[in-house]
Amino acid sequence: LEVMARDASTVRGDRPFVFCNLHAGDGLDDVVAWLEPQLRPDAPRRPRLWDGRLEFTGPVEYLSHGHLHSTQFERRLAQLLPDRYRQQPASPTPMPGAAALRYAGDGTVAWDAMWADFCDLALAGGPAHRDTLLEPVAPETVRANPDGYAAVVAELARGIELVTGLAVKRDAAPGWIGVLCTGEEMALWMLRAIIVENVSVRRSGTVLYLPAGPDFRLEAEIKNVITVVAKTHHYWSEHAAARTQAILRQGERAALA
């Protein structure tokens, strides 16, 4: 939490923030108390929303299902999703049976040979990979079992490198393992996609940080982290390739015009 607080302070400056545990309900009272006066119909006009990004000209309106699924919202969401979801909505039903661990000849898990396909992205409306949020462990837990922690980080790193080809940062803050994305756009996209799969994630520049703990089990938490990274990286690659093709087609049309 100290590292997260430091990172949040760097981004937020003197603007308020609070850590929340949605599953346990921790921190929600503080958020509601802060939001309530700003969401009243008679709230004073402000040039921007609290995060400083989106301008508006009147009092904040109460959010509703209709607001969230407005044409503007749907258009923005469509830009973030692979093309397949523009033709067919995501299925909320998990694929039958979780992928079983496969082992190579040397007895290690063959992470790069486990999946032929993935469930739909939770970001697009598919099922979240986990029912509950996988959270980082406290630094004290890491320090209490350094050998166990080192073994978990090593297996996470091996698996993530196998399924993505991305470099891994093993010496991150205790309780986290870093994944080096190819750019900030990729890091932002994967961060959005990972968190709704119910795995904690934070970002610093082009590096994503995912939870690691000395008590993580191969068939459970280790597999959860690697699966979610594999799944979101798969869909990011599909999304990025489609965008590249679209840009190339636009260039060809412009050249012929």
Buried (B, 14 or more C-beta within 10 A) or exposed (E): EEBBEEBBEEEEEEEEBEEBEEEEEEBEEBEEEEEEEEEEEEBEEBEEEEEEEEEEEEBBEEEEEEEEEEEEEEEEBEEBBBBBBEEEEBEEEEEEEEBEEEEEEEEEBBBBEBBEEBBBBBBBBBBBBBEEBBBBBEBEBBEEBEEBBBBBBEBBBBBBBBBBEBBBBEEBBBBBBBBBBEEEEBBBBBBBBBBBBBBBBBBBEBBBBBBBBBEBEBEEBBBBBBBBBBBBBBBBBBBBEBBEEEEEEEEEEEEEE
